Amino acid sequence: MRLRRKPHIDEKIKNFAAFVMPNEKLENINGRWREEFSDDTTRELHVELGTGKGDFITTIAEKNSAINFLGLELEATVVLAAARKVHEKNLSNVRLAVFDINHIEEIFSAGEVDRFYINFCDPWPKKRHAKRRLTYIKFLDMYKKILKPSGEIHFKTDNRALFDFSLEQFDLAGWKVRDVTFDLHDAEPPENIRTEYENKFSSQGVKINRCVAFLAE
Ligand SMILES: C[S@@+](CC[C@H](N)C(=O)[O-])C[C@H]1O[C@@H](n2cnc3c(N)ncnc32)[C@H](O)[C@@H]1O
């Protein structure tokens, strides 16, 4: 799970060690996420995959102080930007990690996660790169193992081709979907929290697709 790191960014990230998980800690964390956050081990754990600069996770965490949120993001520079927001908002229910989602099974035990958020993941438009999409069946099968049986994936994307592909993959992997929309902002639910990419694409007139995938009957 180790990533090549930029030492000067790592130094800055260390200032936020209270909530940006160091690699050593990640290596022994599976099964212990709830203890990491607070003494209340009944709290739900919601995980955002590809957190970006943290607008979404810090806003949703602020509004839901009794839920634990973890943001996983490949790019250390971007995690640093998110960490500054967590610090500014003084959020005790957020953790961040510089982490490659390809290794997600290494840091959770079965059924440890209540919900995943996948917001505007890289579309990898070339067919030969389809396996890299975070909604490819291989990823969905990994998420299934670490999600509670009643758990959900909340998925948003501007990219219609990726959305259609993802609906197919959910079906192939045995997930059901609800709340499917091809134009989320046409009648935007008040509870929707926009991400950086969502604002960018929406301001360009691009429609936003969204669905919730789940496993339970
Ligand atoms: C298009 S951006 C979207 C960022 C944010 N979710 C938003 O909606 O504004 C996709 C993010 O996913 C991250 N990402 C891509 N592949 C990843 C992986 N395998 N593991 C962790 N993060 C990844 C990228 O570094 C990037 O920050």
The ligand as an SDF file (V2000), in Angstrom:
LIG
                    3D

 27 29  0  0  0  0  0  0  0  0999 V2000
  -11.6760   13.8090  -10.5490 C   0  0  0  0  0  0  0  0  0  0  0  0
  -11.0850   13.9210   -8.9310 S   0  0  0  0  0  0  0  0  0  0  0  0
  -12.5470   14.1900   -7.9590 C   0  0  0  0  0  0  0  0  0  0  0  0
  -12.2520   14.7540   -6.6120 C   0  0  0  0  0  0  0  0  0  0  0  0
  -13.4760   14.9660   -5.6750 C   0  0  0  0  0  0  0  0  0  0  0  0
  -14.0590   13.6910   -5.2930 N   0  0  0  0  0  0  0  0  0  0  0  0
  -14.5080   15.8430   -6.3000 C   0  0  0  0  0  0  0  0  0  0  0  0
  -15.5890   15.3500   -6.6450 O   0  0  0  0  0  0  0  0  0  0  0  0
  -14.2570   17.0480   -6.4330 O   0  0  0  0  0  0  0  0  0  0  0  0
  -10.6920   12.2280   -8.5800 C   0  0  0  0  0  0  0  0  0  0  0  0
   -9.8110   12.0640   -7.3600 C   0  0  0  0  0  0  0  0  0  0  0  0
   -9.6160   10.6720   -7.1190 O   0  0  0  0  0  0  0  0  0  0  0  0
   -8.2560   10.4480   -6.7730 C   0  0  0  0  0  0  0  0  0  0  0  0
   -7.9330    9.0630   -7.1140 N   0  0  0  0  0  0  0  0  0  0  0  0
   -7.8720    8.5210   -8.3380 C   0  0  0  0  0  0  0  0  0  0  0  0
   -7.5210    7.2240   -8.2800 N   0  0  0  0  0  0  0  0  0  0  0  0
   -7.3530    6.9290   -6.9590 C   0  0  0  0  0  0  0  0  0  0  0  0
   -6.9560    5.7630   -6.2440 C   0  0  0  0  0  0  0  0  0  0  0  0
   -6.6760    4.6310   -6.8800 N   0  0  0  0  0  0  0  0  0  0  0  0
   -6.8820    5.8320   -4.9080 N   0  0  0  0  0  0  0  0  0  0  0  0
   -7.1570    7.0010   -4.2660 C   0  0  0  0  0  0  0  0  0  0  0  0
   -7.5380    8.1310   -4.8800 N   0  0  0  0  0  0  0  0  0  0  0  0
   -7.6290    8.0990   -6.2130 C   0  0  0  0  0  0  0  0  0  0  0  0
   -7.4900   11.4600   -7.6080 C   0  0  0  0  0  0  0  0  0  0  0  0
   -6.2070   11.7250   -7.0930 O   0  0  0  0  0  0  0  0  0  0  0  0
   -8.4300   12.6720   -7.5520 C   0  0  0  0  0  0  0  0  0  0  0  0
   -8.1370   13.5250   -6.4630 O   0  0  0  0  0  0  0  0  0  0  0  0
  1  2  1  0
  2  3  1  0
  2 10  1  0
  3  4  1  0
  4  5  1  0
  5  6  1  0
  5  7  1  0
  7  8  2  0
  7  9  1  0
 10 11  1  0
 11 12  1  0
 11 26  1  0
 12 13  1  0
 13 14  1  0
 13 24  1  0
 14 15  1  0
 14 23  1  0
 15 16  2  0
 16 17  1  0
 17 18  1  0
 17 23  2  0
 18 19  1  0
 18 20  2  0
 20 21  1  0
 21 22  2  0
 22 23  1  0
 24 25  1  0
 24 26  1  0
 26 27  1  0
M  CHG  2   2   1   9  -1
M  END
$$$$
